[in-house]
Structure formats: structure tokens, C-alpha cells
Amino acid sequence: MENTINEVIKENILLKEENEKLKKLLENYNNSRKSYYEKNKELVNEKAKERLKKLAQENPDKLKEINRRAYLKRKEKIKNNGEIKEN
């Protein structure tokens, strides 16, 4: 009984260490991406606008579908936020 408890405690410690290690790696990964977008914010936004213009010219139905999905997601998000505030 004591043996299994000690094993579980050791495993728990190892998993906590691994979790911390992975959190640090993820933080480094996210920071590099975040800094890229902060430095090149205007360029990224400009490219996105160009892609939307190109899509509007080539396939306007697809653009309508994308806009509709975005609208429905925003609407659902607002609805969910309202329900959370009421509770």
C-alpha cells in the first residue's frame, strides 16, 4: 500500500516537472510569434486585405459564406456572454 502511494507521488512529481518544461517551451514558441505579428502588424493586415479583395473578385459566393459564418460565430459568442453574465 505504501509502495503504491510512493510510486504515485513520484509519478506526480515527474509529471509536474514535465508540465513546467512544456509550459516554458510553449511560452517561448508563442512569444516569438507574438513579437513577429507586433513588428509586422501593418504588413499582415495589408496582406489579409489583399487576399479578401482577390477572393471577392474570384469567388464572391465564398466570401459571402465566410462573412456569414463569421457573423454567426459573433452572434453566438455574444449570446453566450449574455448568458454567463445573467448567471
MITORRO-321240 format. One record per atom (N, C-alpha, C, O, CB): residue number from 1; residue in one letter; atom name; x, y, z. Coordinates in nm, 4 decimals, m for minus. Glycine has a CB too. Layout:
# residues N
<fimi NUM,'a','CA',<X,Y,Z>> ...
# end
This chain:
# residues 87
<fimi 1,'m','N',<0.0829,m0.1190,0.0000>> <fimi 1,'m','CA',<0.0000,0.0000,0.0000>> <fimi 1,'m','C',<0.0878,0.1260,0.0000>> <fimi 1,'m','O',<0.0684,0.2170,m0.0807>> <fimi 1,'m','CB',<m0.0945,m0.0005,0.1217>> <fimi 2,'e','N',<0.1845,0.1289,0.0925>> <fimi 2,'e','CA',<0.2749,0.2430,0.0999>> <fimi 2,'e','C',<0.3585,0.2543,m0.0270>> <fimi 2,'e','O',<0.3909,0.3641,m0.0722>> <fimi 2,'e','CB',<0.3659,0.2312,0.2222>> <fimi 3,'n','N',<0.3927,0.1387,m0.0836>> <fimi 3,'n','CA',<0.4710,0.1344,m0.2070>> <fimi 3,'n','C',<0.3977,0.2048,m0.3207>> <fimi 3,'n','O',<0.4557,0.2861,m0.3926>> <fimi 3,'n','CB',<0.5017,m0.0108,m0.2460>> <fimi 4,'t','N',<0.2711,0.1729,m0.3358>> <fimi 4,'t','CA',<0.1933,0.2316,m0.4452>> <fimi 4,'t','C',<0.1744,0.3816,m0.4242>> <fimi 4,'t','O',<0.1743,0.4587,m0.5201>> <fimi 4,'t','CB',<0.0565,0.1623,m0.4573>> <fimi 5,'i','N',<0.1586,0.4224,m0.2993>> <fimi 5,'i','CA',<0.1436,0.5648,m0.2703>> <fimi 5,'i','C',<0.2710,0.6392,m0.3086>> <fimi 5,'i','O',<0.2655,0.7460,m0.3694>> <fimi 5,'i','CB',<0.1106,0.5874,m0.1210>> <fimi 6,'n','N',<0.3858,0.5820,m0.2726>> <fimi 6,'n','CA',<0.5135,0.6443,m0.3067>> <fimi 6,'n','C',<0.5335,0.6514,m0.4576>> <fimi 6,'n','O',<0.5849,0.7505,m0.5094>> <fimi 6,'n','CB',<0.6287,0.5675,m0.2424>> <fimi 7,'e','N',<0.4928,0.5457,m0.5279>> <fimi 7,'e','CA',<0.5045,0.5447,m0.6742>> <fimi 7,'e','C',<0.4180,0.6539,m0.7364>> <fimi 7,'e','O',<0.4599,0.7231,m0.8292>> <fimi 7,'e','CB',<0.4644,0.4072,m0.7305>> <fimi 8,'v','N',<0.2980,0.6677,m0.6840>> <fimi 8,'v','CA',<0.2069,0.7696,m0.7359>> <fimi 8,'v','C',<0.2632,0.9094,m0.7091>> <fimi 8,'v','O',<0.2540,0.9976,m0.7945>> <fimi 8,'v','CB',<0.0665,0.7547,m0.6721>> <fimi 9,'i','N',<0.3205,0.9291,m0.5923>> <fimi 9,'i','CA',<0.3796,1.0589,m0.5585>> <fimi 9,'i','C',<0.4966,1.0897,m0.6512>> <fimi 9,'i','O',<0.5092,1.2020,m0.6999>> <fimi 9,'i','CB',<0.4260,1.0610,m0.4112>> <fimi 10,'k','N',<0.5828,0.9904,m0.6758>> <fimi 10,'k','CA',<0.6967,1.0098,m0.7661>> <fimi 10,'k','C',<0.6485,1.0428,m0.9071>> <fimi 10,'k','O',<0.7009,1.1330,m0.9724>> <fimi 10,'k','CB',<0.7860,0.8840,m0.7684>> <fimi 11,'e','N',<0.5489,0.9689,m0.9526>> <fimi 11,'e','CA',<0.4945,0.9928,m1.0864>> <fimi 11,'e','C',<0.4348,1.1333,m1.0955>> <fimi 11,'e','O',<0.4501,1.2023,m1.1962>> <fimi 11,'e','CB',<0.3876,0.8866,m1.1214>> <fimi 12,'n','N',<0.3672,1.1736,m0.9897>> <fimi 12,'n','CA',<0.3083,1.3070,m0.9853>> <fimi 12,'n','C',<0.4161,1.4148,m0.9962>> <fimi 12,'n','O',<0.3989,1.5128,m1.0687>> <fimi 12,'n','CB',<0.2277,1.3254,m0.8562>> <fimi 13,'i','N',<0.5258,1.3972,m0.9250>> <fimi 13,'i','CA',<0.6362,1.4931,m0.9293>> <fimi 13,'i','C',<0.6959,1.4996,m1.0697>> <fimi 13,'i','O',<0.7231,1.6081,m1.1213>> <fimi 13,'i','CB',<0.7451,1.4550,m0.8266>> <fimi 14,'l','N',<0.7160,1.3826,m1.1315>> <fimi 14,'l','CA',<0.7708,1.3792,m1.2673>> <fimi 14,'l','C',<0.6782,1.4494,m1.3668>> <fimi 14,'l','O',<0.7236,1.5234,m1.4541>> <fimi 14,'l','CB',<0.7945,1.2343,m1.3113>> <fimi 15,'l','N',<0.5498,1.4254,m1.3523>> <fimi 15,'l','CA',<0.4536,1.4877,m1.4434>> <fimi 15,'l','C',<0.4485,1.6397,m1.4241>> <fimi 15,'l','O',<0.4334,1.7143,m1.5208>> <fimi 15,'l','CB',<0.3140,1.4273,m1.4221>> <fimi 16,'k','N',<0.4612,1.6843,m1.3006>> <fimi 16,'k','CA',<0.4635,1.8289,m1.2756>> <fimi 16,'k','C',<0.5861,1.8931,m1.3395>> <fimi 16,'k','O',<0.5767,2.0010,m1.3981>> <fimi 16,'k','CB',<0.4618,1.8576,m1.1244>> <fimi 17,'e','N',<0.7011,1.8269,m1.3283>> <fimi 17,'e','CA',<0.8233,1.8788,m1.3895>> <fimi 17,'e','C',<0.8096,1.8851,m1.5414>> <fimi 17,'e','O',<0.8480,1.9836,m1.6045>> <fimi 17,'e','CB',<0.9440,1.7918,m1.3508>> <fimi 18,'e','N',<0.7545,1.7791,m1.5984>> <fimi 18,'e','CA',<0.7347,1.7752,m1.7438>> <fimi 18,'e','C',<0.6373,1.8846,m1.7874>> <fimi 18,'e','O',<0.6569,1.9490,m1.8905>> <fimi 18,'e','CB',<0.6825,1.6364,m1.7879>> <fimi 19,'n','N',<0.5330,1.9047,m1.7085>> <fimi 19,'n','CA',<0.4345,2.0078,m1.7383>> <fimi 19,'n','C',<0.4989,2.1463,m1.7389>> <fimi 19,'n','O',<0.4728,2.2261,m1.8289>> <fimi 19,'n','CB',<0.3199,2.0031,m1.6367>> <fimi 20,'e','N',<0.5818,2.1752,m1.6406>> <fimi 20,'e','CA',<0.6513,2.3041,m1.6348>> <fimi 20,'e','C',<0.7434,2.3227,m1.7557>> <fimi 20,'e','O',<0.7505,2.4308,m1.8141>> <fimi 20,'e','CB',<0.7323,2.3152,m1.5045>> <fimi 21,'k','N',<0.8134,2.2156,m1.7915>> <fimi 21,'k','CA',<0.9040,2.2209,m1.9064>> <fimi 21,'k','C',<0.8268,2.2525,m2.0348>> <fimi 21,'k','O',<0.8694,2.3358,m2.1148>> <fimi 21,'k','CB',<0.9801,2.0872,m1.9213>> <fimi 22,'l','N',<0.7139,2.1859,m2.0534>> <fimi 22,'l','CA',<0.6326,2.2084,m2.1726>> <fimi 22,'l','C',<0.5716,2.3486,m2.1736>> <fimi 22,'l','O',<0.5586,2.4100,m2.2795>> <fimi 22,'l','CB',<0.5222,2.1036,m2.1813>> <fimi 23,'k','N',<0.5346,2.3987,m2.0569>> <fimi 23,'k','CA',<0.4811,2.5351,m2.0492>> <fimi 23,'k','C',<0.5855,2.6369,m2.0933>> <fimi 23,'k','O',<0.5539,2.7325,m2.1641>> <fimi 23,'k','CB',<0.4338,2.5665,m1.9062>> <fimi 24,'k','N',<0.7103,2.6161,m2.0510>> <fimi 24,'k','CA',<0.8174,2.7080,m2.0908>> <fimi 24,'k','C',<0.8402,2.7031,m2.2414>> <fimi 24,'k','O',<0.8591,2.8068,m2.3050>> <fimi 24,'k','CB',<0.9475,2.6741,m2.0167>> <fimi 25,'l','N',<0.8386,2.5821,m2.2986>> <fimi 25,'l','CA',<0.8567,2.5693,m2.4433>> <fimi 25,'l','C',<0.7436,2.6379,m2.5194>> <fimi 25,'l','O',<0.7665,2.7065,m2.6190>> <fimi 25,'l','CB',<0.8645,2.4215,m2.4831>> <fimi 26,'l','N',<0.6226,2.6182,m2.4710>> <fimi 26,'l','CA',<0.5070,2.6793,m2.5357>> <fimi 26,'l','C',<0.5129,2.8315,m2.5251>> <fimi 26,'l','O',<0.4789,2.9023,m2.6198>> <fimi 26,'l','CB',<0.3769,2.6268,m2.4735>> <fimi 27,'e','N',<0.5555,2.8803,m2.4114>> <fimi 27,'e','CA',<0.5674,3.0247,m2.3918>> <fimi 27,'e','C',<0.6693,3.0837,m2.4890>> <fimi 27,'e','O',<0.6451,3.1888,m2.5483>> <fimi 27,'e','CB',<0.6075,3.0565,m2.2465>> <fimi 28,'n','N',<0.7826,3.0167,m2.5053>> <fimi 28,'n','CA',<0.8842,3.0644,m2.5997>> <fimi 28,'n','C',<0.8300,3.0646,m2.7423>> <fimi 28,'n','O',<0.8534,3.1587,m2.8182>> <fimi 28,'n','CB',<1.0106,2.9772,m2.5914>> <fimi 29,'y','N',<0.7585,2.9599,m2.7776>> <fimi 29,'y','CA',<0.7008,2.9483,m2.9116>> <fimi 29,'y','C',<0.6009,3.0612,m2.9362>> <fimi 29,'y','O',<0.6044,3.1266,m3.0405>> <fimi 29,'y','CB',<0.6321,2.8109,m2.9296>> <fimi 30,'n','N',<0.5125,3.0834,m2.8402>> <fimi 30,'n','CA',<0.4106,3.1873,m2.8562>> <fimi 30,'n','C',<0.4711,3.3268,m2.8571>> <fimi 30,'n','O',<0.4258,3.4136,m2.9317>> <fimi 30,'n','CB',<0.3075,3.1771,m2.7454>> <fimi 31,'n','N',<0.5727,3.3490,m2.7751>> <fimi 31,'n','CA',<0.6343,3.4818,m2.7699>> <fimi 31,'n','C',<0.6978,3.5197,m2.9028>> <fimi 31,'n','O',<0.6899,3.6349,m2.9457>> <fimi 31,'n','CB',<0.7390,3.4871,m2.6595>> <fimi 32,'s','N',<0.7612,3.4220,m2.9682>> <fimi 32,'s','CA',<0.8249,3.4541,m3.0961>> <fimi 32,'s','C',<0.7206,3.4906,m3.2010>> <fimi 32,'s','O',<0.7406,3.5832,m3.2796>> <fimi 32,'s','CB',<0.9099,3.3358,m3.1452>> <fimi 33,'r','N',<0.6104,3.4185,m3.2019>> <fimi 33,'r','CA',<0.5043,3.4504,m3.2974>> <fimi 33,'r','C',<0.4396,3.5845,m3.2646>> <fimi 33,'r','O',<0.4107,3.6641,m3.3539>> <fimi 33,'r','CB',<0.3984,3.3399,m3.2985>> <fimi 34,'k','N',<0.4176,3.6082,m3.1374>> <fimi 34,'k','CA',<0.3554,3.7333,m3.0952>> <fimi 34,'k','C',<0.4429,3.8520,m3.1347>> <fimi 34,'k','O',<0.3929,3.9527,m3.1849>> <fimi 34,'k','CB',<0.3308,3.7329,m2.9432>> <fimi 35,'s','N',<0.5719,3.8399,m3.1119>> <fimi 35,'s','CA',<0.6612,3.9511,m3.1453>> <fimi 35,'s','C',<0.6648,3.9739,m3.2967>> <fimi 35,'s','O',<0.6750,4.0883,m3.3412>> <fimi 35,'s','CB',<0.8037,3.9239,m3.0918>> <fimi 36,'y','N',<0.6566,3.8668,m3.3763>> <fimi 36,'y','CA',<0.6545,3.8821,m3.5222>> <fimi 36,'y','C',<0.5328,3.9642,m3.5637>> <fimi 36,'y','O',<0.5448,4.0584,m3.6421>> <fimi 36,'y','CB',<0.6530,3.7436,m3.5924>> <fimi 37,'y','N',<0.4152,3.9282,m3.5110>> <fimi 37,'y','CA',<0.2940,3.9989,m3.5506>> <fimi 37,'y','C',<0.2915,4.1416,m3.4979>> <fimi 37,'y','O',<0.2346,4.2301,m3.5617>> <fimi 37,'y','CB',<0.1718,3.9240,m3.5018>> <fimi 38,'e','N',<0.3524,4.1650,m3.3824>> <fimi 38,'e','CA',<0.3591,4.3021,m3.3321>> <fimi 38,'e','C',<0.4487,4.3882,m3.4210>> <fimi 38,'e','O',<0.4178,4.5045,m3.4469>> <fimi 38,'e','CB',<0.4108,4.3037,m3.1872>> <fimi 39,'k','N',<0.5589,4.3313,m3.4672>> <fimi 39,'k','CA',<0.6519,4.4067,m3.5513>> <fimi 39,'k','C',<0.5963,4.4282,m3.6916>> <fimi 39,'k','O',<0.6188,4.5329,m3.7522>> <fimi 39,'k','CB',<0.7859,4.3347,m3.5592>> <fimi 40,'n','N',<0.5241,4.3298,m3.7430>> <fimi 40,'n','CA',<0.4771,4.3337,m3.8819>> <fimi 40,'n','C',<0.3250,4.3438,m3.8915>> <fimi 40,'n','O',<0.2648,4.2916,m3.9853>> <fimi 40,'n','CB',<0.5246,4.2099,m3.9562>> <fimi 41,'k','N',<0.2642,4.4099,m3.7963>> <fimi 41,'k','CA',<0.1188,4.4188,m3.7895>> <fimi 41,'k','C',<0.0593,4.4790,m3.9168>> <fimi 41,'k','O',<m0.0377,4.4264,m3.9713>> <fimi 41,'k','CB',<0.0775,4.5015,m3.6691>> <fimi 42,'e','N',<0.1167,4.5877,m3.9630>> <fimi 42,'e','CA',<0.0644,4.6555,m4.0818>> <fimi 42,'e','C',<0.0762,4.5670,m4.2053>> <fimi 42,'e','O',<m0.0157,4.5602,m4.2869>> <fimi 42,'e','CB',<0.1384,4.7876,m4.1049>> <fimi 43,'l','N',<0.1895,4.4996,m4.2183>> <fimi 43,'l','CA',<0.2121,4.4115,m4.3327>> <fimi 43,'l','C',<0.1126,4.2955,m4.3331>> <fimi 43,'l','O',<0.0569,4.2613,m4.4374>> <fimi 43,'l','CB',<0.3560,4.3578,m4.3310>> <fimi 44,'v','N',<0.0909,4.2358,m4.2173>> <fimi 44,'v','CA',<m0.0015,4.1227,m4.2069>> <fimi 44,'v','C',<m0.1431,4.1674,m4.2407>> <fimi 44,'v','O',<m0.2136,4.0988,m4.3148>> <fimi 44,'v','CB',<0.0030,4.0611,m4.0653>> <fimi 45,'n','N',<m0.1856,4.2816,m4.1871>> <fimi 45,'n','CA',<m0.3199,4.3327,m4.2168>> <fimi 45,'n','C',<m0.3358,4.3656,m4.3647>> <fimi 45,'n','O',<m0.4407,4.3395,m4.4235>> <fimi 45,'n','CB',<m0.3492,4.4570,m4.1328>> <fimi 46,'e','N',<m0.2327,4.4222,m4.4243>> <fimi 46,'e','CA',<m0.2371,4.4566,m4.5667>> <fimi 46,'e','C',<m0.2521,4.3309,m4.6527>> <fimi 46,'e','O',<m0.3315,4.3282,m4.7467>> <fimi 46,'e','CB',<m0.1100,4.5340,m4.6073>> <fimi 47,'k','N',<m0.1752,4.2273,m4.6196>> <fimi 47,'k','CA',<m0.1843,4.1018,m4.6951>> <fimi 47,'k','C',<m0.3227,4.0389,m4.6805>> <fimi 47,'k','O',<m0.3766,3.9840,m4.7766>> <fimi 47,'k','CB',<m0.0764,4.0029,m4.6481>> <fimi 48,'a','N',<m0.3796,4.0467,m4.5614>> <fimi 48,'a','CA',<m0.5129,3.9905,m4.5390>> <fimi 48,'a','C',<m0.6168,4.0648,m4.6230>> <fimi 48,'a','O',<m0.7053,4.0026,m4.6817>> <fimi 48,'a','CB',<m0.5501,3.9973,m4.3892>> <fimi 49,'k','N',<m0.6062,4.1963,m4.6285>> <fimi 49,'k','CA',<m0.6987,4.2757,m4.7096>> <fimi 49,'k','C',<m0.6857,4.2402,m4.8575>> <fimi 49,'k','O',<m0.7856,4.2296,m4.9287>> <fimi 49,'k','CB',<m0.6731,4.4259,m4.6889>> <fimi 50,'e','N',<m0.5620,4.2219,m4.9027>> <fimi 50,'e','CA',<m0.5396,4.1843,m5.0427>> <fimi 50,'e','C',<m0.6019,4.0485,m5.0732>> <fimi 50,'e','O',<m0.6628,4.0293,m5.1784>> <fimi 50,'e','CB',<m0.3891,4.1814,m5.0743>> <fimi 51,'r','N',<m0.5859,3.9545,m4.9799>> <fimi 51,'r','CA',<m0.6447,3.8215,m5.0003>> <fimi 51,'r','C',<m0.7964,3.8298,m5.0094>> <fimi 51,'r','O',<m0.8575,3.7624,m5.0923>> <fimi 51,'r','CB',<m0.6042,3.7265,m4.8866>> <fimi 52,'l','N',<m0.8574,3.9122,m4.9245>> <fimi 52,'l','CA',<m1.0027,3.9273,m4.9288>> <fimi 52,'l','C',<m1.0477,3.9921,m5.0597>> <fimi 52,'l','O',<m1.1486,3.9511,m5.1171>> <fimi 52,'l','CB',<m1.0509,4.0107,m4.8095>> <fimi 53,'k','N',<m0.9749,4.0919,m5.1070>> <fimi 53,'k','CA',<m1.0097,4.1554,m5.2346>> <fimi 53,'k','C',<m1.0000,4.0549,m5.3489>> <fimi 53,'k','O',<m1.0871,4.0490,m5.4357>> <fimi 53,'k','CB',<m0.9177,4.2762,m5.2620>> <fimi 54,'k','N',<m0.8935,3.9766,m5.3475>> <fimi 54,'k','CA',<m0.8734,3.8759,m5.4513>> <fimi 54,'k','C',<m0.9859,3.7726,m5.4470>> <fimi 54,'k','O',<m1.0384,3.7324,m5.5509>> <fimi 54,'k','CB',<m0.7362,3.8069,m5.4346>> <fimi 55,'l','N',<m1.0219,3.7306,m5.3271>> <fimi 55,'l','CA',<m1.1294,3.6333,m5.3107>> <fimi 55,'l','C',<m1.2619,3.6916,m5.3576>> <fimi 55,'l','O',<m1.3418,3.6218,m5.4200>> <fimi 55,'l','CB',<m1.1398,3.5887,m5.1643>> <fimi 56,'a','N',<m1.2858,3.8186,m5.3282>> <fimi 56,'a','CA',<m1.4101,3.8843,m5.3696>> <fimi 56,'a','C',<m1.4208,3.8888,m5.5219>> <fimi 56,'a','O',<m1.5301,3.8760,m5.5769>> <fimi 56,'a','CB',<m1.4176,4.0268,m5.3116>> <fimi 57,'q','N',<m1.3088,3.9069,m5.5891>> <fimi 57,'q','CA',<m1.3107,3.9116,m5.7350>> <fimi 57,'q','C',<m1.3277,3.7728,m5.7951>> <fimi 57,'q','O',<m1.4026,3.7551,m5.8912>> <fimi 57,'q','CB',<m1.1830,3.9755,m5.7875>> <fimi 58,'e','N',<m1.2584,3.6745,m5.7387>> <fimi 58,'e','CA',<m1.2594,3.5405,m5.7967>> <fimi 58,'e','C',<m1.3851,3.4623,m5.7612>> <fimi 58,'e','O',<m1.4433,3.3953,m5.8466>> <fimi 58,'e','CB',<m1.1378,3.4640,m5.7510>> <fimi 59,'n','N',<m1.4268,3.4707,m5.6356>> <fimi 59,'n','CA',<m1.5372,3.3870,m5.5908>> <fimi 59,'n','C',<m1.6197,3.4615,m5.4854>> <fimi 59,'n','O',<m1.5997,3.4404,m5.3658>> <fimi 59,'n','CB',<m1.4844,3.2529,m5.5341>> <fimi 60,'p','N',<m1.7109,3.5474,m5.5276>> <fimi 60,'p','CA',<m1.7883,3.6267,m5.4316>> <fimi 60,'p','C',<m1.8804,3.5420,m5.3428>> <fimi 60,'p','O',<m1.9105,3.5811,m5.2300>> <fimi 60,'p','CB',<m1.8710,3.7291,m5.5059>> <fimi 61,'d','N',<m1.9250,3.4268,m5.3929>> <fimi 61,'d','CA',<m2.0113,3.3411,m5.3115>> <fimi 61,'d','C',<m1.9367,3.2863,m5.1907>> <fimi 61,'d','O',<m1.9927,3.2765,m5.0815>> <fimi 61,'d','CB',<m2.0663,3.2259,m5.3955>> <fimi 62,'k','N',<m1.8120,3.2511,m5.2103>> <fimi 62,'k','CA',<m1.7310,3.2001,m5.0994>> <fimi 62,'k','C',<m1.7110,3.3098,m4.9946>> <fimi 62,'k','O',<m1.7148,3.2827,m4.8745>> <fimi 62,'k','CB',<m1.5938,3.1484,m5.1507>> <fimi 63,'l','N',<m1.6899,3.4327,m5.0397>> <fimi 63,'l','CA',<m1.6730,3.5447,m4.9474>> <fimi 63,'l','C',<m1.8006,3.5663,m4.8658>> <fimi 63,'l','O',<m1.7942,3.5925,m4.7457>> <fimi 63,'l','CB',<m1.6359,3.6733,m5.0245>> <fimi 64,'k','N',<m1.9155,3.5555,m4.9308>> <fimi 64,'k','CA',<m2.0427,3.5683,m4.8590>> <fimi 64,'k','C',<m2.0554,3.4600,m4.7529>> <fimi 64,'k','O',<m2.1008,3.4860,m4.6415>> <fimi 64,'k','CB',<m2.1612,3.5608,m4.9568>> <fimi 65,'e','N',<m2.0150,3.3386,m4.7882>> <fimi 65,'e','CA',<m2.0214,3.2272,m4.6938>> <fimi 65,'e','C',<m1.9292,3.2512,m4.5738>> <fimi 65,'e','O',<m1.9669,3.2256,m4.4594>> <fimi 65,'e','CB',<m1.9838,3.0957,m4.7640>> <fimi 66,'i','N',<m1.8094,3.3002,m4.6010>> <fimi 66,'i','CA',<m1.7132,3.3290,m4.4936>> <fimi 66,'i','C',<m1.7682,3.4375,m4.4012>> <fimi 66,'i','O',<m1.7611,3.4250,m4.2789>> <fimi 66,'i','CB',<m1.5764,3.3728,m4.5525>> <fimi 67,'n','N',<m1.8224,3.5432,m4.4596>> <fimi 67,'n','CA',<m1.8782,3.6525,m4.3793>> <fimi 67,'n','C',<m1.9973,3.6063,m4.2964>> <fimi 67,'n','O',<m2.0139,3.6482,m4.1818>> <fimi 67,'n','CB',<m1.9198,3.7682,m4.4694>> <fimi 68,'r','N',<m2.0793,3.5206,m4.3541>> <fimi 68,'r','CA',<m2.1958,3.4697,m4.2806>> <fimi 68,'r','C',<m2.1519,3.3861,m4.1613>> <fimi 68,'r','O',<m2.2057,3.4005,m4.0515>> <fimi 68,'r','CB',<m2.2860,3.3861,m4.3732>> <fimi 69,'r','N',<m2.0529,3.2978,m4.1830>> <fimi 69,'r','CA',<m2.0023,3.2155,m4.0726>> <fimi 69,'r','C',<m1.9453,3.3025,m3.9609>> <fimi 69,'r','O',<m1.9676,3.2761,m3.8427>> <fimi 69,'r','CB',<m1.8948,3.1181,m4.1234>> <fimi 70,'a','N',<m1.8717,3.4060,m3.9996>> <fimi 70,'a','CA',<m1.8133,3.4969,m3.9004>> <fimi 70,'a','C',<m1.9237,3.5683,m3.8223>> <fimi 70,'a','O',<m1.9140,3.5844,m3.7007>> <fimi 70,'a','CB',<m1.7206,3.6004,m3.9689>> <fimi 71,'y','N',<m2.0282,3.6105,m3.8926>> <fimi 71,'y','CA',<m2.1408,3.6769,m3.8275>> <fimi 71,'y','C',<m2.2086,3.5835,m3.7281>> <fimi 71,'y','O',<m2.2386,3.6234,m3.6155>> <fimi 71,'y','CB',<m2.2420,3.7255,m3.9318>> <fimi 72,'l','N',<m2.2327,3.4590,m3.7695>> <fimi 72,'l','CA',<m2.2989,3.3635,m3.6807>> <fimi 72,'l','C',<m2.2141,3.3329,m3.5576>> <fimi 72,'l','O',<m2.2674,3.3175,m3.4477>> <fimi 72,'l','CB',<m2.3297,3.2344,m3.7557>> <fimi 73,'k','N',<m2.0833,3.3240,m3.5756>> <fimi 73,'k','CA',<m1.9952,3.2997,m3.4609>> <fimi 73,'k','C',<m1.9981,3.4175,m3.3641>> <fimi 73,'k','O',<m2.0033,3.3987,m3.2425>> <fimi 73,'k','CB',<m1.8511,3.2739,m3.5082>> <fimi 74,'r','N',<m1.9946,3.5406,m3.4194>> <fimi 74,'r','CA',<m2.0008,3.6588,m3.3326>> <fimi 74,'r','C',<m2.1321,3.6618,m3.2556>> <fimi 74,'r','O',<m2.1351,3.6916,m3.1362>> <fimi 74,'r','CB',<m1.9849,3.7878,m3.4153>> <fimi 75,'k','N',<m2.2402,3.6308,m3.3258>> <fimi 75,'k','CA',<m2.3724,3.6316,m3.2645>> <fimi 75,'k','C',<m2.3793,3.5283,m3.1515>> <fimi 75,'k','O',<m2.4322,3.5570,m3.0441>> <fimi 75,'k','CB',<m2.4811,3.6033,m3.3705>> <fimi 76,'e','N',<m2.3260,3.4086,m3.1758>> <fimi 76,'e','CA',<m2.3258,3.3031,m3.0748>> <fimi 76,'e','C',<m2.2405,3.3432,m2.9547>> <fimi 76,'e','O',<m2.2777,3.3179,m2.8401>> <fimi 76,'e','CB',<m2.2743,3.1715,m3.1350>> <fimi 77,'k','N',<m2.1270,3.4052,m2.9813>> <fimi 77,'k','CA',<m2.0375,3.4481,m2.8733>> <fimi 77,'k','C',<m2.1063,3.5519,m2.7848>> <fimi 77,'k','O',<m2.0977,3.5452,m2.6622>> <fimi 77,'k','CB',<m1.9063,3.5058,m2.9312>> <fimi 78,'i','N',<m2.1741,3.6471,m2.8471>> <fimi 78,'i','CA',<m2.2459,3.7500,m2.7715>> <fimi 78,'i','C',<m2.3564,3.6865,m2.6881>> <fimi 78,'i','O',<m2.3778,3.7235,m2.5727>> <fimi 78,'i','CB',<m2.3049,3.8565,m2.8665>> <fimi 79,'k','N',<m2.4256,3.5915,m2.7475>> <fimi 79,'k','CA',<m2.5332,3.5229,m2.6760>> <fimi 79,'k','C',<m2.4773,3.4479,m2.5553>> <fimi 79,'k','O',<m2.5344,3.4542,m2.4464>> <fimi 79,'k','CB',<m2.6075,3.4254,m2.7700>> <fimi 80,'n','N',<m2.3662,3.3773,m2.5740>> <fimi 80,'n','CA',<m2.3051,3.3024,m2.4643>> <fimi 80,'n','C',<m2.2559,3.3959,m2.3546>> <fimi 80,'n','O',<m2.2706,3.3645,m2.2365>> <fimi 80,'n','CB',<m2.1893,3.2171,m2.5160>> <fimi 81,'n','N',<m2.1982,3.5090,m2.3906>> <fimi 81,'n','CA',<m2.1520,3.6054,m2.2908>> <fimi 81,'n','C',<m2.2689,3.6614,m2.2112>> <fimi 81,'n','O',<m2.2569,3.6834,m2.0906>> <fimi 81,'n','CB',<m2.0746,3.7194,m2.3578>> <fimi 82,'g','N',<m2.3810,3.6845,m2.2769>> <fimi 82,'g','CA',<m2.5005,3.7339,m2.2086>> <fimi 82,'g','C',<m2.5542,3.6329,m2.1096>> <fimi 82,'g','O',<m2.5979,3.6699,m2.0006>> <fimi 82,'g','CB',<m2.6081,3.7690,m2.3092>> <fimi 83,'e','N',<m2.5514,3.5050,m2.1463>> <fimi 83,'e','CA',<m2.5992,3.4002,m2.0564>> <fimi 83,'e','C',<m2.5086,3.3870,m1.9353>> <fimi 83,'e','O',<m2.5562,3.3642,m1.8241>> <fimi 83,'e','CB',<m2.6082,3.2666,m2.1298>> <fimi 84,'i','N',<m2.3799,3.4010,m1.9560>> <fimi 84,'i','CA',<m2.2847,3.3892,m1.8454>> <fimi 84,'i','C',<m2.3048,3.5044,m1.7468>> <fimi 84,'i','O',<m2.3014,3.4828,m1.6257>> <fimi 84,'i','CB',<m2.1388,3.3879,m1.8984>> <fimi 85,'k','N',<m2.3255,3.6254,m1.7967>> <fimi 85,'k','CA',<m2.3448,3.7411,m1.7096>> <fimi 85,'k','C',<m2.4733,3.7289,m1.6290>> <fimi 85,'k','O',<m2.4792,3.7731,m1.5143>> <fimi 85,'k','CB',<m2.3469,3.8695,m1.7916>> <fimi 86,'e','N',<m2.5766,3.6690,m1.6886>> <fimi 86,'e','CA',<m2.7035,3.6518,m1.6179>> <fimi 86,'e','C',<m2.6893,3.5547,m1.5017>> <fimi 86,'e','O',<m2.7530,3.5718,m1.3978>> <fimi 86,'e','CB',<m2.8115,3.6027,m1.7138>> <fimi 87,'n','N',<m2.6055,3.4526,m1.5193>> <fimi 87,'n','CA',<m2.5879,3.3526,m1.4131>> <fimi 87,'n','C',<m2.5038,3.4125,m1.3066>> <fimi 87,'n','O',<m2.4751,3.3471,m1.2064>> <fimi 87,'n','CB',<m2.5244,3.2222,m1.4655>> 
# end
